[in-house]
């Protein structure tokens, strides 16, 4: 299990907040989402998650302004080419910051 931190997430409406949690909880590898003050702790089952789920985390974190560099824990030899070595990807600069 590993934990990702979502700090000071901003929602634009109550529905936006519901969508955020529904989206996170739709990812099979996400086993728990728990709040502590202004932080949300997202527990993921392992650092070896399917590419589709990693792409969803990239999308959610980008959409809600969550720090992307913590997602580098998911890099492996099977996804490095599209994930951390793709310098034209929309997430690259924030991921590598």
C-alpha positions as CSV (number, residue, x, y, z in Angstrom):
1,X,0.0,0.0,0.0
2,X,1.1,3.5,-0.7
3,X,-0.3,6.9,0.1
4,X,-0.7,9.9,-2.2
5,X,-1.5,13.3,-0.8
6,X,-4.0,15.8,-2.3
7,X,-3.4,19.1,-0.5
8,X,-6.0,22.0,-0.6
9,X,-8.1,20.7,-3.4
10,X,-10.4,23.3,-4.8
11,X,-13.9,22.4,-5.9
12,X,-16.1,24.7,-8.0
13,X,-19.4,23.4,-6.7
14,X,-20.8,20.6,-4.5
15,X,-21.3,18.5,-7.7
16,X,-17.6,19.1,-8.6
17,X,-16.6,17.7,-5.2
18,X,-18.8,14.7,-5.6
19,X,-17.4,14.1,-9.1
20,X,-13.8,14.2,-7.7
21,X,-14.5,11.5,-5.1
22,X,-16.5,9.4,-7.5
23,X,-13.7,9.6,-10.0
24,X,-11.1,8.6,-7.5
25,X,-13.2,5.8,-6.1
26,X,-13.8,4.5,-9.7
27,X,-10.1,3.5,-9.9
28,X,-9.8,-0.1,-8.8
29,X,-6.4,0.3,-7.2
30,X,-7.6,3.2,-5.0
31,X,-8.6,1.4,-1.7
32,X,-9.2,4.3,0.6
33,X,-9.6,8.1,0.5
34,X,-9.4,9.8,3.9
35,X,-9.3,13.5,4.9
36,X,-7.0,15.1,7.4
37,X,-7.6,18.9,7.7
38,X,-6.9,20.4,4.2
39,X,-5.2,17.1,3.0
40,X,-6.7,14.1,1.5
41,X,-4.8,10.8,1.7
42,X,-5.4,8.5,-1.2
43,X,-4.3,4.9,-0.5
44,X,-3.4,2.9,-3.5
45,X,-3.0,-0.9,-3.4
46,X,0.5,-1.0,-4.9
47,X,3.0,0.9,-7.1
48,X,2.3,-1.5,-9.9
49,X,-1.1,-0.3,-11.3
50,X,-2.5,-0.7,-14.8
51,X,-1.6,2.1,-17.3
52,X,-5.3,3.0,-17.6
53,X,-5.6,3.7,-13.9
54,X,-2.3,5.7,-13.9
55,X,-3.8,7.8,-16.8
56,X,-6.9,8.4,-14.7
57,X,-4.7,9.5,-11.7
58,X,-2.8,11.8,-14.0
59,X,-6.1,13.3,-15.3
60,X,-7.6,13.7,-11.8
61,X,-4.5,15.2,-10.3
62,X,-4.1,17.6,-13.2
63,X,-7.8,18.7,-13.2
64,X,-7.8,19.3,-9.5
65,X,-4.3,20.8,-9.1
66,X,-2.8,18.0,-7.1
67,X,1.0,17.7,-7.2
68,X,1.9,15.3,-10.0
69,X,5.5,14.5,-9.1
70,X,4.3,12.0,-6.4
71,X,3.0,9.8,-9.2
72,X,6.5,9.0,-10.4
73,X,6.4,6.2,-7.9
74,X,4.4,4.3,-10.6
75,X,7.1,4.5,-13.2
76,X,8.4,1.1,-14.4
77,X,10.0,-0.3,-17.5
78,X,6.7,-1.0,-19.1
79,X,5.3,2.6,-18.9
80,X,8.4,4.8,-18.8
81,X,8.2,5.6,-22.6
82,X,4.8,7.1,-22.4
83,X,4.8,8.2,-18.8
84,X,8.1,9.8,-17.8
85,X,10.0,10.0,-21.0
86,X,7.3,11.6,-23.2
87,X,8.4,15.3,-23.1
88,X,5.4,16.5,-25.1
89,X,2.8,14.9,-22.8
90,X,0.6,17.5,-21.0
91,X,1.7,16.2,-17.6
92,X,5.5,16.0,-18.3
93,X,6.6,19.3,-16.8
94,X,4.6,19.0,-13.6
95,X,5.5,15.4,-13.2
96,X,9.2,16.1,-13.5
97,X,9.2,19.3,-11.4
